[in-house]
Every structure is written in C-alpha cells, then in structure tokens.
Amino acid sequence: MEKHKIIGLMSGTSGDGLDIAYCEFEKPDQWHYHIGPAETVEFPDDLGHQLANAHLLESTKLIALDHAFGKWMGQQVREFCDKHQLKPDAVSSHGHTVFHQPSQGFTLQIGSGWDLAIASQLPTIADLRSKDLALGGQGAPLAPVGDHFLFSAYDFCLNLGGISNISMIEKKQRVAYDVCPFNLLLNQEAQKLGHAYDAGGHLAKQGEIQPELLAQLNGLSFYKKNHAKSLGREDMEEVFMPLLQQANAQEADILRTLVEHYAIQIAQVITQSSPRTRAKVLLTGGGTYNQFFVERLSQHLGDAAEVVIPSQKTINFKEALIFAFLGLLHLQGLPNSFASVTGASANSVGGIRYQP
C-alpha cells in the first residue's frame, strides 16, 4: 500500500502566520491520514505588514511581494524538512488571498509557485482556486473535498478561521459555503482594546448585545443567498465594517454582538440542514479556542447537534492537511474541487504544478 507524503501550507485570512504540516496519506479502502510534524511560523514584521496591506499595493510592488512571499515560504519548508529530517513527495500551497471577487470572475492568492519550488527544491502545487472560477464557480470553499474523504464520520465540518465555513452532505452530494465572518472582525475589535485576539472570548463575555446592530447583521442580504456563496476581505470592508462603525458602541459590546450573530447564523444552518437529531459537528480552526462562542453555539443548537472538538493538532492544522490532500489529488489527476460546492459547471482538477 503506497504512502503519500505531502507538506501542506496554509496562510489564512487572519494573518496569523504560515501553517506547515507534514501529512501522510494511504488508501487501503478509503483515505486515511496522519499529521506528522506541524508548526505555525510567524511572519517577520515587515512581511506580515505587507501581506496585511497587500490589497493596497500598487501593481509592481504586489508582483514583487508575490515572488518574495513564495521564496520565503520555500525557505521555511526547506528549514522545516531539515529540522525534522523529512523527505516529502511534494508541497501544496494555498497561498495568501489578496483579492477574492468571484462575481467579477477573479481571485488572487499570492506566493509564487516557481519561487516556492526553487527555494524548497520540491515539486509544488499552487493556484488551486483559479480553474474553478474559470468554470463559473466561487473558487471556494475547497476544504469540503477534504471533509468528504477524510472527515466523513461527521455530519457537519465547521471551520472557524478568518471567515467561518461549513460543509455537509445534502441529497447525496457534498455542499459547503461560507456562513459568516469570524476572526477577521473579532480580531479587529480585540486589537482596539490592545489584544491581538479575544482569548477564550473573555472580552466578548464582558460586553452586552446591541439589539439594533444584531438585527442589522442578521438582516444582511448575504444570509438570504442559497448555497455556493463565499465571503472575502472586500465584503468585510464594504458590508460588515460600516455597520460596526455606525453602531457607535464599545468594543466589548461589538464583540458580544458579533459572537451572538455568528452563533445564530451557524446554528440556523445546522438545525435547518441536519439529517438527524443530535448531529455531530466537527469544530476546527482558531475560533475553536473561543470558549464563549462555543458555549453560545451549543446553547443555540440545543439538542439538535453535538459539538465535537478534536485534538489540538487537528484544530490547528486541518486546513494545511486538506491543502496537502488537494495537492495529492492534483498529482493523481483526481478532482479536488466539487461543482456541488462551488457552483462551477463541472468538477475539476485545480492547481498548477511547478517542478524545481
């Protein structure tokens, strides 16, 4: 039985750093995985600042950042492999999202595949979203392909990153979509209070719900859309942030209102889509550590679903694991993007392979 060894890279919208995970995959009857050495490498201050403001850069500086970031990621992979004495078959990179506007037919994840491949000296798969957009899809979310093959024991897979997304089976097909913002807005409010993020949700717990703001958030047109929908940084700036600013409330109150808003929206999706009572909901991503949010979600779910929190390694590196898996599917010529999820005209083998 062949064992496939792939390094997955994830640079999420929260801008926390680069997740690197060495993953092994086998398929005796169905796919099995193992996450080996894994770590999050913080961005150097200058690089982190450039990535956070990449959407504001003029074209030549953005191109330069694309190459610099690819080279930096490749160097981190090389150091990671040397440190843990690893010999992976390939590396698969999500890249760092700068623009995501599927309604306009484009998305951009920077981190040059060529620079990454040369610096790491490993075959590299990157640009995993663009083909799906060319086929009329949202280019997101892609993680549900991994959910389908690696986490099929759960009725729902909920990832709480910069944006929250969920996947499930409906009518014998995998469907998934972004549900609502998450850490992108929570971190922003916490930083106004001098915290990098709201650890455990303690700041939000001290605040009070703002009923008018909550009603405005719950009434946004995004929540009236059906499946195959996604959120990007542009939506935060153009839709969500103006409402938070207009509320003219204390940061703790905004945090409390956001937590309630998220819990309501996510619970609504789960209860309306649940195939059975006491469904199993797998929680992963940084938001899983927001204990106050988990309490509020559980409260809104009631007996409809059980929230399952996996091992710390799975919480932290599930996305890197899945992008490693998407890279493996690309190498095998198998679909790594589902039309039932993204709304594209067909399933596709996304990504570009760069051979050093």
N, C-alpha and C positions, 0 to 999 in steps of 0.2 A: 504494500500500500504506500503510495507516494505521499511524502510530506512536503508541503509547500511553505517556504519561509519568506515572508514579505514584511517589510517595515512600512507602517502606516504613519503619515504625517497629517496633523490637523492644526490649522491656525484659524481659530474661531472668531466670530464677530465681536466677542467680548474683549479680545486683545490681551488675553492673559499671558500668552506665550505660545511656544511651539510644542505640541504634544508629539512625542516619538514613542512608538510601540512596536516591538518585535513580536510578530504573530506567526503562529504555525497553524496550518490547516490540513485536515485529512478528510477523505470522503469514503468510508467503508460502505455505508448505505445512504447516509445523509451527511451534510457538512458538520464537522466538529472543529472547534478552535481552541487554541491556548494562547494566552497573552503572557509572553516572557518578560524580559527586562523592558521597563517603560518609564519614561520620565517627562516632565514638562520643563523646557528650557526657557527661562525668561528672556524677553527681547532686551538687547542693550538699549539704554535710554534713547539714544538718537534714532535707532531703527524703530523702536516702539512708537516714538513720536511721529516718525514719517508714515508708518503703517496706519496709525490712528487718523492721520490727516491726508491720506493718500488721495482721497476723492477731491481734495482741494488743490492738488499739484498740477502745474501746467504740464503739457504732454511730454516734453523731453525729460523732465525730472521724474515723471511717473514711469517712463520707459527705463530710466537708469535704476529706479527703485526695484522694478521687476527683475532686472538682472542681478542687482546686489542682494536682494532677498533670496533669489534662487541659489546663488553662490553660498550665502550664509547658511541656508538650510542644508545644502550638500555638505558643508564643513561640519555641521552639527551631527549629521548622520555618520560621517566618517569617524568622528571622535567617539560617538556612541558605540559604533561597531568595534572600534579598537578597545574601548574601555571594557566592553562585555565579551570580547572575543567572538563576535558574531560573523557569520558568512551568509547573509540573506540572498535570495534569488533576485530580488528587485525591491525598489522603493516606490510607494504610491502616495502622491501628494494631493491634498485638497487645494492648497494654495490659500492666499488671503483675499477675501472678497472685497473689492473696491466699489464696483457697481453691480447692481442686480435689478434689471428692469425688463422682465420677460414680456411685459405689454409692448415694449419697444423692440423686442426681439434680440436683446443682448444681455450678457452677464460678463463680468471680468474678475477672474481670480489671478492675482499676480504671484510670481515665484517661478521664474524662467526654468522650464524643464531641462533645457540644454545645460544651463549653468549648474543646476542641481545634479544632473547626471555626471557631468565632468568633475565636479567637486567631490561627489560621493564615490565616483567610479563604480556606479551601479546602474543597471537598466532602470529607467524611471518612467512611471506613468503619471501624467498630469493632464490638466484641462478636461476634467471629467464631466463638466456640465454643458459645454457648448453644443455638442451634437444634438442633445435633447431639445435645446432651444431651436436649432435649425429645423427640427422635426415638428415645431409648433408647440413644444412643451414648456413648462415652467423652469426646467433645469434644476428643479428642487421639489421636495427633498429627495436626496439619493439614498440616505441611510435606510429607508424601508426595504431595499433589496437585501441588505444585511439582516434586518429584522426578520425577513421572510425565511431566510435559510439558516440563520444562527440562533434566533430567539423565538422560534415558533411555539414554544411552550406557554407564551404569554398572549393574552387576548389583546392587550394594548402595549405598545412600546412608546413611552413618553420621554423625550429628551429635553432637558431644561438647560439650554445654553443662553447665548445672547438673545435668541428667539426660541420659543418652545414649539416643538413639532411632535406629531403623533402618527403612529401607523397602526393598522388593524386589517383584518380580513372582512370584506363585505361582499356578499354574493359570490363567494369562492375566488375573489380577487383581492390582492393586496392594494389598499388605498392608503394615502397619507397626505398630510398637508401641514403647513404652519398653523398653529392655533392662535397664538397671541405673542406679543413681545415677552421678554423675560429679563435677563440680566442687563441687557442694553439700557433699559430705563431704570431698573433698580440700582445699578452701579452708579449711574449718573447722579441720582438723588443722594445716594450714600456719600459720594465724593464731595458734595456740597457741605456735608457735615463733617468732613475731614477723615472719612473712612474710604478705603479702596473699594469695599463692598459691604453689604449688610450681613455680617457674620451671624449665621443662625436665624436671621430675621429679627434680631433683638430691637433694632431701631424701628422697624415697622410695627412691632408689637406695642411700642410705646405711643404710637400715633392713633389718631381717630379717623374713621372713614368719613370722607367728604361725599355726602349723598349726591349732590349735583354732578360732581366730577365722575363719580361711579356710573351714574346714569348716562352721561355723555360718552364715556368709554364703551359701555355695553351697547350703546346705540350706533356705534360706528358701522359704516356700510360694509367694511371688510367681513364682519361677522354674519352678514346676510348672504355672502357668496357660498356656493357649493364647494365640492372638493376641487383638487388641483389648484390650490392657491398658495401663494408664498409672500413673505414679508422681507423687506430689505432695509438698509440704513435709510434710504430715501423716505420710506413710509414713517420711520421714527421722526425724521426732521419735518416732514410736511403734514403729518396727520396727528401723531400722538403727542409730540413735544409741545405744539401750540396749545393743546388742551391743558396740559400740566402747567404751562406758564400762565394761562388765563385764569386758572383756579385760584392763584394768589394765596396758596396755602403753605403751611410749614412743611419742611421736607419730610419729617416723620409722618405727617398726615398723608402726604402724597404716597409715600412708601406703603402705608397701611392700606390706602385705597387701591393701589396697584396690585398688592397681594390678593386682596379680595376679588378684584376684577379678574385676575389670572385664574384664581380658584373657581370662580363662577363659570368662566368660559371653558376651561378644561373639563370640569365636572359635567357640564352640559353636553359636550361632545361624547364623553364616555357613557353617560347614562342613556343618551339617545341612540347610541350605536352598539351598546352592549349586547352580545349574543346570549347572555345568560345572567342569572343573578350571581352575585359575588364573583365578578370577573377579576382576572389577575392583571394588574397594571404595573409594568416594569418602569421604574424611575431611574434615569441616568443623567449625567451632565452636572455641572457645578451647582445648579439650582437645587439639586437633591439635598445639599447640605443646609438649605434654608428650612430649618425645622418648623418655623412658624408657618411658612407656606404649606408644608406637608400636612400640618395639623388642619389648616383651613381647607385644603383639598379633601382630606379624609372626612371632614365634617360635612362638606357639600355632597360627597359621594354617598355617605351613609352606608347602608347595607348593599348598595348596588355593586361595589367593587372593593377589592383589597389592594392596597398599595404595597408593592414589593420593592425593597431597597437591597440591591445586590452587594457584592464585595466592593471595597474601595477601588480596586484596580479596574473593575468593570465600570463603575460610576465615572471614573476619571478618564478612561481611555477607550470607551465603547466607540466613539466616533473615529478615533485613529484606527481601531481594529476594523471597523467597517470599511474605511477607505483603503486599508490594506486588502481587504476581501474584494472590493470593487476592482482594484488593480489586478488581483489574481484572475478574476473573471475576464477582464480585458485580455490578459495574456492567453487565456484559454479560448478566446473568441466567443464567449458567452455573454448574453445580455446583462448589463449592470445598471440599466435604467428601465423602469417599468412605465409603459404608457398609461396604465391604470392609475398610477400615482401622479404623474406629471401632466397628463393631458396631451401628450405628444401623439402623433399619428401612428407610431409603432414603437415597440421595444427596441432598444439599441445597445450596441457595444460602444460605450463612450470612452473618451480619453485618447491621448496621443502618447506613443512610446518613444522614448529618447534613449538611444544606445550610446554609451560613452566610447 
